[in-house]
Amino acid sequence: MSDSPGIPRRRRSARRAFVAALGTAVLAVAAATVATPSANASAPAPPSGWSQVFLDDFNGAAGSGVNTSNWQYDTGTAYPGGPANWGTGEVETMTSSTNNVALDGNGNLLITPRRDASGHWTSGRIETTRTDFQPPAGGRLRVEARLQMPNVTGTAAEGYWPALWMLGAPYRGNYQNWPGVGELDIMENVQGLNKTWATMHCGTNPGGPCNETSGIGNSTACPNTTCQSGFHTYSMEWDRSVSPEAIRFYVDGVNYHTVTANQVDATTWTNATNHGFFVILNVAMGGAFPDALGGGLDNDTQPGHPMVVDYVQVLQSSGGGSGTTPPPSGNRDAYSAIQAESYDSQSGVATETTSDTGGGQDIGSLANGDWALYKGVDFGSTAAKQFYGRVASGAASGVSGLVEVRLDSRSNAPIGSFAVANTGGWQSWRTIPANITSVTGTHDVYLTFTSGQPGDFVNVNWFDFGH
């Protein structure tokens, strides 16, 4: 998976019958037991246009196991006949013991890694019994969990690897067809860092169209409170109502990573997505990912810190939907930064990791005739008169072009534009303002790119509007 610039790429072994998945650990009676943070008692009701197809609120008696109608335990150090150490080099033994996987009696699931006197680690990993989670034709699927990562940082967190993720249904019972059958990592974290990673794995390993074993990924800091000190909602929305088909990843409703079908060849995408998926929660200890970001387990690593899961739910929409979290096809605020990679449709656009402040992705390879569509941008009743674009350019000498804004149709005349030439490099960012014709109401916004030369001339990280 791709990390932000300056951070080593994540490496995985031959691999990953998995990625880590998350669970919640036990309130159990043990000297190292940690106090359980509070959490919401129930999952939010589905937004208008969505239906709930799976929910576990983890209500039950303290110290009891998970509902085995919903979940099955993965135990040991591998799937039967699958890669050793779950394919990632992690060192723990997964168990079904309530010492590792248990409800806390307050509506939370705890997945807790433990270390015994001889230094042996145990932890928990559960996966849904169902393997049929996928969007309907022309619709959307949303998988989300509200959880708190293990509340441990610094040297005491070395080797911790909590995760919420999904594997393609054909993996179950085969265990040798990764990554071709697809893997969607909704949340991963290592070393107690204030970061969440999201990744799609597909294609062949090593290398291939999806850059395995890293995958196609990105990371961001948790908003407001750190990932470790508070609960956050991590979600994935798989959208078949747009073209190209898109898989978007969010933390607290903020889209920080998107993978679209046109980023890989059609066969790779089809093999990775033409089936259902199952959901996994786990806390791994050690392995390739922690090793790549500062080292794995050592004597300073502190056991007993659970991943605390408030709920897991799966929603689906038969059409574009009107959900409030996230708004890929509407309800965008014109006056807040609209991330360029969150487009609903495009032509000629590529996404890449950005080194701009805040991280995330930008759209690039933008040249004459390219465009991106952002549906349902709400300008309100007070007219917007300014457009701001966060852009960078490493265009060759003499190559420049226009970034244009059009409403509702690419054939409509631009309401405003600004010119861009070389800014000092493809990651040398500046915010450029432009006057626009007054706009009110809600519109589909097109960014179009026009140049008299054929070469790429601009990258865009985000844009917004002003009065």
Number of C-alpha atoms within 10 A of each C-alpha: 24 23 22 22 13 7 10 13 18 19 21 22 21 16 25 25 26 23 30 29 26 33 34 37 37 36 27 22 9 11 7 13 18 15 9 18 13 14 18 15 14 16 16 9 9 16 15 11 14 22 15 15 13 15 16 21 19 25 20 18 13 18 21 20 22 24 13 12 9 14 18 17 19 18 18 19 20 19 19 12 10 18 20 20 21 26 23 24 23 24 21 23 22 25 19 19 18 22 26 27 33 29 28 24 16 18 23 32 34 36 36 34 32 26 16 9 6 6 10 11 18 25 32 35 31 27 24 20 15 16 19 14 23 24 23 15 12 15 19 25 23 25 24 23 26 23 28 25 34 29 19 21 18 11 18 18 25 27 28 31 28 31 28 29 28 28 26 27 23 21 21 15 11 14 20 17 18 25 28 23 26 26 27 27 27 28 30 25 25 32 28 24 19 18 18 22 24 32 27 27 28 28 25 18 21 17 12 14 18 25 18 25 23 22 29 23 29 24 24 21 18 21 14 9 12 18 23 21 15 19 23 23 20 24 29 28 25 22 29 22 21 19 14 17 18 24 20 24 32 23 28 16 16 19 23 24 29 26 21 22 16 17 17 16 12 11 11 21 22 16 17 26 21 13 17 18 26 22 27 27 28 31 35 35 29 24 27 18 30 26 20 16 18 13 17 24 21 14 9 11 19 20 21 25 27 33 31 31 29 28 24 23 19 23 22 25 26 17 18 19 19 17 17 14 17 22 20 24 22 21 18 22 17 22 18 12 16 20 22 23 28 25 24 21 18 20 14 15 20 16 21 21 21 23 18 19 7 11 18 25 26 26 24 24 17 26 25 20 12 17 22 22 23 25 21 20 23 19 21 14 10 12 15 20 17 17 24 19 23 20 25 27 25 19 21 13 8 9 19 24 25 20 25 21 22 20 21 15 13 17 8 11 11 18 17 18 23 16 15 20 18 18 16 12 14 20 19 16 21 15 13 15 17 19 17 19 12 14 20 15 13 20 21 19 21 23 22 23 22 20 20 11 13 13 16 21 28 28 30 28 29 20 21 19 23 18 14
